Amino acid sequence: MKFFDWLKGMDLVVSDDHKGLVNAIEAHFQGATWQWYQTHFIRNILDACPKSLQGKAARASAVDFRRAGHKDGQAVVAE
């Protein structure tokens, strides 16, 4: 299909974690990296937290996602 030609050669696909969608991405964008939406990821973390810890978890997650790159992320893990 000519309409989808611009999608060829995609390196990164960002979506939610719907199993069918992830399977389709793997099948049709072979070699591309798949990444979960940060928003959905945070929502899932907060849903798993007790209500009393959700504010703290949200603030901690927001700080981690603002890291500049891989080295900053490694520093957070090392803390």
Sequence and secondary structure as in RCSB ss.txt:
>XXXX:A:sequence
MKFFDWLKGMDLVVSDDHKGLVNAIEAHFQGATWQWYQTHFIRNILDACPKSLQGKAARASAVDFRRAGHKDGQA
VVAE
>XXXX:A:secstr
 GGGGGGTT  EEEE   HHHHHHHHHHSTT EEEE HHHHHHHHHHHS HHHHHHHHHHHHHHHT  SHHHHHH
HHH 
